[in-house]
């Protein structure tokens, strides 16, 4: 079991299995999707933030709704 911190919200992330480079891991606190970029010590990097994408998508669709 390995422990690291989320680069976005700084909460602790516990990885119970053996991680590998390029693996996607979700932060349970901020729901960000993170990628394993270094194994010893375990280091994660933000690749795609779920909350930001929802916000951006909703703005995009609202803009399309007003275009006629």
Residue frames as qw, qx, qy, qz and C-alpha x, y, z in Angstrom:
[[0.000, 0.890, 0.457, 0.000, 0.00, 0.00, 0.00],
 [0.439, 0.091, 0.024, 0.894, 1.33, 3.43, -0.98],
 [0.051, -0.849, -0.434, 0.298, 0.25, 6.92, 0.01],
 [0.360, 0.149, 0.214, 0.896, 0.62, 10.18, -1.88],
 [0.109, 0.570, 0.366, -0.728, -1.15, 13.54, -2.16],
 [0.456, 0.714, 0.502, 0.172, -3.46, 14.88, -4.83],
 [0.423, 0.031, 0.118, 0.898, -1.66, 17.68, -6.72],
 [0.101, -0.550, -0.385, -0.734, -4.92, 19.65, -6.96],
 [0.541, -0.696, -0.179, -0.437, -6.65, 19.45, -3.57],
 [0.106, 0.564, -0.682, 0.453, -3.72, 18.13, -1.47],
 [0.822, -0.308, 0.230, -0.420, -5.79, 15.35, 0.10],
 [0.334, -0.399, 0.853, 0.051, -4.20, 11.97, 0.87],
 [0.813, 0.283, -0.294, -0.415, -4.61, 9.23, -1.72],
 [0.549, -0.359, 0.752, -0.066, -4.04, 5.62, -0.70],
 [0.657, 0.389, -0.526, -0.375, -3.20, 3.20, -3.51],
 [0.797, -0.317, 0.442, -0.263, -3.86, -0.32, -2.22],
 [0.934, 0.234, 0.221, 0.154, -2.44, -2.19, -5.20],
 [0.561, -0.313, 0.334, 0.689, 0.89, -1.90, -6.98],
 [0.375, 0.833, 0.101, -0.394, 0.68, 1.15, -9.30],
 [0.693, 0.131, 0.432, 0.562, 2.28, 1.35, -12.75],
 [0.119, -0.341, 0.194, 0.912, 3.45, 4.29, -14.88],
 [0.209, -0.066, -0.549, -0.806, 0.63, 5.83, -16.86],
 [0.187, -0.438, -0.875, 0.089, -2.09, 4.38, -14.63],
 [0.230, -0.508, -0.156, -0.815, -5.14, 6.60, -14.08],
 [0.317, -0.325, -0.758, 0.469, -6.21, 7.11, -10.47],
 [0.190, -0.714, -0.347, -0.577, -9.20, 9.16, -9.30],
 [0.086, 0.142, -0.543, 0.823, -8.99, 11.42, -6.26],
 [0.224, -0.534, -0.815, 0.010, -12.01, 10.72, -4.07],
 [0.161, -0.567, -0.361, 0.723, -12.01, 14.26, -2.64],
 [0.169, 0.571, -0.126, -0.793, -12.00, 16.43, -5.77],
 [0.788, 0.403, 0.448, -0.129, -12.84, 13.71, -8.34],
 [0.257, 0.786, -0.452, -0.334, -9.83, 14.63, -10.50],
 [0.978, 0.179, 0.051, 0.097, -8.39, 11.97, -12.75],
 [0.217, -0.837, 0.483, 0.137, -4.67, 11.70, -12.07],
 [0.872, 0.394, -0.286, 0.048, -1.88, 9.84, -13.83],
 [0.787, -0.509, 0.200, 0.284, 1.03, 8.02, -12.18],
 [0.477, 0.844, -0.224, 0.099, 4.18, 9.76, -13.45],
 [0.222, 0.570, -0.714, 0.341, 6.76, 8.45, -10.96],
 [0.806, -0.255, -0.517, -0.133, 6.80, 5.29, -8.83],
 [0.745, -0.410, -0.331, 0.410, 9.37, 5.86, -6.08],
 [0.227, 0.268, 0.704, -0.617, 8.17, 8.04, -4.42],
 [0.242, 0.558, 0.771, 0.189, 4.69, 7.73, -5.87],
 [0.002, 0.376, -0.010, -0.926, 3.87, 10.92, -7.76],
 [0.353, 0.607, 0.710, 0.061, 0.63, 11.82, -9.53],
 [0.076, -0.170, 0.224, 0.957, -0.05, 14.50, -12.11],
 [0.473, 0.520, 0.427, -0.570, -3.37, 15.99, -13.14],
 [0.252, 0.042, 0.753, 0.606, -4.47, 14.89, -16.60],
 [0.244, -0.405, -0.562, -0.679, -8.14, 15.78, -16.66],
 [0.100, 0.056, 0.614, -0.781, -10.34, 17.39, -14.04],
 [0.017, -0.456, -0.874, -0.170, -13.88, 16.04, -14.00],
 [0.040, -0.742, -0.478, 0.468, -15.42, 19.04, -12.27],
 [0.025, -0.544, 0.250, 0.800, -13.83, 21.55, -14.66],
 [0.025, 0.029, 0.808, 0.588, -14.87, 19.57, -17.72],
 [0.008, 0.608, 0.792, -0.057, -18.49, 19.47, -16.55],
 [0.039, -0.749, -0.207, 0.629, -18.44, 23.22, -16.04],
 [0.036, -0.401, 0.506, 0.763, -16.87, 23.89, -19.44],
 [0.043, 0.234, 0.894, 0.381, -19.25, 21.51, -21.20],
 [0.029, 0.704, 0.661, -0.259, -22.28, 23.13, -19.61],
 [0.006, 0.692, -0.054, -0.720, -21.10, 26.57, -20.77],
 [0.067, -0.182, 0.733, 0.653, -20.48, 25.24, -24.27],
 [0.025, 0.430, 0.879, 0.205, -23.97, 23.80, -24.54],
 [0.009, 0.756, 0.437, -0.486, -25.57, 26.93, -23.12],
 [0.008, -0.530, 0.332, 0.780, -23.80, 28.98, -25.79],
 [0.021, 0.056, 0.852, 0.520, -25.09, 26.62, -28.49],
 [0.055, 0.591, 0.787, -0.168, -28.62, 26.91, -27.15],
 [0.051, 0.773, 0.193, -0.601, -28.60, 30.66, -27.76],
 [0.048, -0.359, 0.587, 0.724, -27.21, 30.46, -31.28],
 [0.635, 0.470, 0.542, -0.288, -29.94, 30.33, -33.94]]
